[in-house]
């Protein structure tokens, strides 16, 4: 109607005044009157926070959950699942460290190994195992707490497990190498250079002094050299000699054995006549086969040469070894302490080094194998899963 026409004209005029005029060519700023509050009106429609464009490339469609993208707090791993992952991983690392820790504690309690090489290497084994465990737990906690939710996937957790398994394997391999070298060098010094090697010479001197005291007329009948005049404790040498005699049941350290031959075979040979010659030939043949001589050959050996070897065969099969008396008891054992100590450190410390080395290799191989299997899993084509099915 015509009566409403002035009102509609006023509304149209107000709308036109609220719109900024088009900018002229060459003008870089709007006219001044557009910034005047009296000509500006608030917009009729204002977008709410839920209707603004999202930061992850999608639109939050008015609060409709089925169409809106997932928020970051929805992608985070729940606290219960996170703790389960950390507990399982820590338990796995502990189980892998059980054998190295057990071997390190056994080396620390072995007086024979500790005397020759100290406690540094076993303590390093314990420190490396404890360090790998602590670093693994701290890394897992920081990963689930500070990493972006998109990175908290199964592949990332598997990668972290492979990293620490490989790290533990390499640490065990590095520790096993000096341990193996220690066992080999000590065995060689005890068996072949016992009286003059730098590692064993000092203990050999103390042993000789104690044997001189033990062989004195007033000390030979006593139970221990500790009861004799002139004895003084000199740790760790006297303590180690005493522990060797009690643990290995041995006598003498680097002692030069004196072999004596019994007279019974000679008497039997004089009475036996020709039978004894046959026995001598058999004994010589046995000696020849046992020694595996490189200079004599079986097809070039004559019966006369075998008869000439008969006396040495008797000496070989009927030795009488003279051992020194024990120092700290009256057991007078018939075994050398240097030989027992050499075999112990070779069979114990050497086996621990081999076991540690092979365990490290197995851990590295396991990590490599699981990584390849995961890589193959990425290459396998999988059918897409319809979530609306």
Secondary structure, 3 states (H helix, E strand, C coil): CHHHHHHHHHHHHHHHHHCCCCCCCCCCCCCHHHHCHHHCCCCCCCCCHHHCECCCCCECCCCCCCCCCCCHHHHCCCHHHHHHHHHHHHHHHHHHHHHHHHHHHHHHHCHHHHHHHCCHHHHHHHHHHHHHHHHHHHHHHHHHHHCCHHHCCHHHHHHHHHHHHHHHHHHHHHHHHHHHHHHHHHHHHHHHCCCCCCCCHHHHHHHHHHHHHHCCCCCCCCCCHHHCCCCCCCCCHHHHHHHHHHHHCCCCCCCCCEEEECCHHHHHHHHHCHHHHHHHHHHHHHHHHHHCCCCCCHHHCCHHHHHHCHHHHHHHHCEEEECCCCCCCCCCCCCCHHHHHHHHHHHCHHHHHHHHHHHHHHHHHHHHHHHHHHHHHHHCCCCCCCCCC
